Amino acid sequence: MKPKLLIVDDDAEIRTQMKWALAKDYEILVAENRAQAVATFRSEQPAVVLLDLGLPPQPGNPEEGLAALSELLALNRLTKVVIASGQGEKDVALRAIGAGAYDFLCKPVEMDELKLLLTRCFHVAQLEREYRDLQQLYQGNVFEGMLGTSRPMQTVFDTIRKVAGSDAPVLILGESGTGKEMAARAIHQQSGRKDAAFVAINCSAIPETLLESELFGHEKGSFTGAHAQRKGRIETAEGGTLFLDEIGEIPLPLQVKLLRFLQDQCLQRVGGREDIQINVRVIAATNADLKKAIAAGTFREDLFYRLAVVQIVMPPLRERENDILLLAQTFLQRFALQVRKTGLAFDRAAVLALNSHPWPGNVRELENSIRRAVIMADGKHVTMQDLEFAPASKGKAGTLKEVREAAEREIIERVLRKHSGKISLAAAELGVSRPTLYELMEKLGFSKE
């Protein structure tokens, strides 16, 4: 669809000339007075208005045009209003700009100058609309730093809200990179413990011989190198939340001690005899299958049930419907701002590739891919090559156009197979409209059958 341009001028000949000159690029709407302009604007919501200040009933005076300007901007302050008027005095121009006009041209208007200005107006309007839409998505779908419009993520958000008010232990399950620690922090932030510490420990990152001391602390002289008494992570989380990431990596002897702490909320430091009462909530997470670990004898069943009073399953990115592009756009804006590459956007092939990639590393992989792509991008578009999604070449590399078309064809074929040839479902997953997908398929030589 062509963008809508409203032309407000009392001269029928000028309206006809403008329409003839601009109809190729825009859907032209016309009005000859303030009332018509406001009515048309209300019904059609054009992004840009070309406004003559000399309107009836006083065409020799700019006041009616200035009043129309104020009314239009009151309806939508983001509208780009370009003044085109014979009222070319400096004070009139300053009044119009001061009242919110985007720019001012004096009649007779140079058509090339007007076309260039309109192109800029529509471009700015598009950027503002995209930013506003993104902000609205953030307001409705950002939860404690996690972004997601998909049903699986909304289910996660709802569960976090429900469980946060209790002190019940929570077990968060999910593949690597799905945001398990972010979910744990969200529970903490939504709870009555939010003003106390959130202490995280990755159980797989600490050697087995040191993990007990790291968790429970130690007394002076309890082992070689223990030169002073030291509190463990559990004690430092007093009053707050302890997050045990990769809980499946805790060795069996230490699982017994952790189970005792969960039952009694009481611990002894390594080498100590004193029972220390601790008030802390425990949240654990793992990407391992703990049921298999229980069957294999590497994880205690009683500890599992003590930890998993409430379970939250973080969905993999490939199952999060339209969240991929939303997250990608968010990362793109963030990293582009950091490296001062404003105005970056994904080209069509990159969008298709983002939606079809399996994302085994989930959100973490997506974030790192976008960070790298922003650094590598030349010009104003992030390409599939910047994302390192270019298909492996077999034999001759071919031109850039051939490589891009081969990648698009491969992605479309894969998505069509997934949805048994149903165009609507395929278009939805690829993030394009049905007509766009049909157009792509025709360009790439797909069979019409």
N, C-alpha and C positions, 0 to 999 in steps of 0.2 A: 504493500500500500504506500502511496505517495504521502509525504508529510503535508499537513494542512497549513495553508497560509491565508489569513484573512486580510483583504485589502479594503480599507475604508476611505472613500473619496467621493465627493459630491459631483465630480465631473464624469459623466458616463463614458466619454471618449477615452479619458485616462484609464478608467477601470477596464475598458475593452483592450486597450494597448497593453496594459500590465498583464492581463489574463492571457493574451496571445503570446507575450514574451516569456511568461513564467510557467505556463500550463504543462510544459514538458517535464518539469522537475517537481511540481507541487500540485496538490489538489487545491484549486483556487476557490475561496469563498469571498463574496463581495457584500458591501453595505454602503449606503450613501449618506447615512446620518448616525448620530449617536445611538438612538433607540435600536435601530437595525443592527448596529455593531454589537451592542450588548446582548441582544437576543440571539444573534448568530453565535457569539462567543460562548454563551451559556450552553447552547445545544451541541456545538461542534468541538469545543475545547481545543482550538488551534494553539500550537506552541509559539507561533510567531505572528505578529500583526504589523502590517504596513499602514500607518495612520496619517491621514491629512489633517492638519490642525484647523484649516478653514472649512468648517462644516456649517450647514444651515442650522438655525435660521439666520446666523450672522457669519457668512462665509468670509467676510473681510476681517474678521476678528478671531484671534487664536483661542479665545476662552472656551468655546464649545468643544474644540479638539482636546484642549487640556483637561476638560471635565470628563471626556470620553476616556482619555488616558488613565485618569484616576479610578474610574469605575472598572475598567478592564483589569487593572492591577489589583484592585480590591477583591476581584473574583479569583485571581491567581497571581500572586506576587512574582512567580517565577517566569511568567510570560515575557517573551522578548518583544518589546514594542519599538519598531523603527519609525521615526517621524519623517515623513516626506511632505514638505510643505513649502509654499511660496513665502510663508512668513519666516524669512531667513535672517531676521535681525538677531544679533548675538544674545540679547536679553531673553528673547523667546526660546532660543536653543537652550540656554542655561536653565530656564524655568522647566522645560520639558525633561532635560536630563536630571535636574534636581527632583522632579516628581516621579522619576523611576524609568524614563525612557532608556532603551538600550543604546540607541545611537540616533543621529540626526542627519538627514540629507536635504539639501535644498533643491527645489524644482527649478529648471527641468533636470530630472534625475538621469545620471549617466547609467545606462543599463548594465554595463560590465561591472561598475562599482557596486550597484545594487545587488547583482547576483552574487558577487564575492561576499558582501556583507550578510546576505541571507544565508549563504552556506555556513558562515561562521556562527550565525545565530542558531541555526538548527543543530549544529554540532554541539554548541554549549548547552542547548536545551536538552539534547539527548544525554550528555554526560550528567547533567543535574538530575534528570529523571532516573538514570541508572543508579546514581548515588542515593537518591531518595528511596528508591525501591529496596536497595541493599540495607539502608538504615532501618526501614520498616521491618525487613526480615530479621535484622538483628534484634530489634525491640521485642518482637514476638517469639523469637526462636533461639535467643541466646540465654543459656541457663548456667550461671556461675562459670562463665568463660567457655562453655561448650556450645557449639553451634550445630543445630540440626533441625530440619523441618520434617524429616521422615518419621513415619509411624514408629519404627523401632526405637529411635532416639527419644521421641516424645514419651514412650513407655518407660524408658530409663529415667527421664526427668521426673515423671510422676512417681515412680518407685522411690527415688531419692527423697522427694518431698515427704512421702509417707514415713520412711524409715528414719529420717533425720531427727525427729523429735524423741526417739527412744534411745536407749543405750545398748540395744541389741547388737551383738557382733554381726558384721556383714562380710560376705565372701563375694568378691567381684571376679567374674570369669570373662575371658575373652582373649583373642589372638593378640600377639605383640603389636603395639602401635595403635590399639583401638581407643586408648584414653582411660585406662583403668585408674591411674593415679589422679587424673582430673576428676573422675567420678568420686573417688575417695575424698578429695579436697572439697568437692561440692557438698557431700554429706556433712563434713566438718563445718563448712560455712553456713549451712542451713540449720545447724544444731545449736543447742544452748552452750556448747563448748567452744564456739567460734572465737571467743576472746582469749582462749588458752592456746597452748602450742599444738601444732600439727607436726608430728615427728615421723618421717618416712625412712625406712631402711630396706635396701634391696638384699634379700637373704642370699641370693646367688652371687653377689659381688664381694662377699666377705669370706675369707677362708674358714673352713669348718672349725679349725682350732681356735679361732678368734671370735666366732659368732656368739658363743655363750656369754663371753665377757662384754661384747658389744651390746647385747640385749639386756643382760641382767646386772652389768657392772661387776666390780671386783674390789676386794679388800687389799690393803697394802701387804705385800709379801705372799700373796696367794699363789703366785707362780713367777717364774723367772721373768724379770722385766716389769713386774707390778710394783713400782717404786712408791706409789701413792694410792690412796683410796680413789675409786672412780665410779661415778654413777653411770648406769647403762641407759640405753635409749628409752626403756620402759619408764624409768624414774623421771627422765627429762620431759616425758609427755604428761606428767601429773596434771590432772584436771582437764586434759585435752584429748587428742586422738593419736593413736599409734597405728601407722600404716605399714603392714608387713607385705612387701611386694615379693613375688616369686616364692610364696609360702611353701610350695611343693619341694623346694630345695633344702629345707631344714632337715638335718639328720635325725634319725629316730631317737637317740638319747635325749636330744634337746627338745623334741616334740613332747616328751613326757613332762619336762619341766615347764614348757609353755602351757600344756594342758592344765597342770596344777595351778599355774597363775590365773588362767581364765576361770577356773572353778572358784578360787578363793580370793582373787584380786590381791594376792599377797606373794612376795618374792623374797629370796635370799640372794645376796650377791655371791659371786664366785669366791670361795674361801671364807664366807661369812656364816654366822649362826643366827643372826638377828632376823626375825620376820619383819618385813617392811610392807605396810599396807599402802596400796596404790589405787587411786581413782582414775582410771583411764578407759577410754573406749577403743576397742581393737577392730580394725578393718584389714582384711587380708585380700590378696589378689594373686592370681596365677593364670598362665596361659596353658598349663598342663592339665591333663585329664586326671583329676584326683581319684575318681572311681577306679580307674585302671591302676593307679599307684596303690590304692588300698588292696586291690586284688593281688597285686604283685608283692605286697608286704612292705612297701617302702613309705607308706603314709598311714598313720593311725586312724582308724575309722571313728573312734570317739573324739579325736581332735577335729576331724572333718565336721562332725555334727555340732561340735561346740562352736566352731568358727562360722558355719553356714546356717545360722539362725535365719538370716535373710540372704538370698542369693540375687545378684544382679548380673545379667549377661550383657556384655558390651557387644553390639552387633558389628561384624566386619564391614568395612567401607563399601564393598561390592554389593551389600544388601541394604544399603541406605538410600535407595531410590534416587532422588535428585540432589542429595547432599554433596555429591562429588564436585559439581560445578560451583555450587555455593561456597564450599570450602576453598576451592581453587581460586575463585575470584577474591575471596577474603585474603588469602595468602599473597596473591598477586599484588593487591593494593598495598599490603603491609611492606613487602620486600621492595616493591618499586619505589615507595616513599623513602625507604632506608638508603637506597643507592641513587636516589634522585632521577628516576626514570619515569616521570609522571606521564599518564596517557597510554600506558601499555595495555594491550588487550590480546586475548587469544584469537588466532585466526580459526577459520572453520575446521580445518583438518585437526588442529590441536584440540578443539572442543570434542570432536568425534573420538579422538584418541583418549582423552581424559575419561570419557564416559565408558569406553570399552575396555580399558586396561583393568586387569584383575586385582591390582593393588594388594599383593601379598603382605606388604608392610603397612597397609592401612593408612591412617591419617598421618603417621610419622613419615611414611614413604612419600605421600602426596606433598606434605610440607617441604621436605627436602628437595623433591623434584621441582617444585615451583621456585624455591630459593635459587637453585642452580639455573633454571630457565631464565629467570629475571636477569641474572648476571650475564648469561650468554646471549641474550636477545639483542639483535640489531634493529634499529628503526622502532616502529610503534607496535609491532606484532610479535607475540610469542608463538613460535611455530612448533610443529611436531618434532623437528630436529633439535630445537632448544630443549624440549622435554626428554630428548633421547628416546623417542618412540619410533624413530625411522625404522622401517622393516629391514631385516638383513638382506643384503643384495646377493643375488645369485647370478654370477657372471657379470655382464656389463652393468654398470651402475645406472646408466640412463640419465636423462635430464632431471632437473628438480621437479618439473611438472609431472614427469612420468613417475617419479618416486612418490610424490604426493598423491597422485591419482591411484597408484597401486595400494597405498596405505588406506586411503578412503574406501576403496573397493573391498579390501580385506575386512575392515571394521564393519562395514554395512552388511557384508555377507554373513559375518559371525553373528551380528545382532538379529538379522532376519531369520537365521537358522534357530536361534534361541527362542524366537517368538513364532515359529512355524509360519513365517512369511506374512504375519499380520503387521501391516504398515503402521497402524495407529500405535501399537505397542512399541514397535521398533523406533518410531519417531520420538515417542515419549522418552525412551531410554537414551537416545542419542542427543536429546535436548534441542530438537528442531521440529518445525511444523511438518504436517503431512505433505503440503505442496513443495516445501523445500526438499524433503526426502525424495519425492517423486522426481524433482528437477535434478537432484544429484544422481539418482539411479539412471535417468535418461542420459545424462552427460557421460556417465561411466560405462554406458553400453549394457546395462542390465536387461535381461529378457522381460518383455511385457506380460508374459504368462504368469 
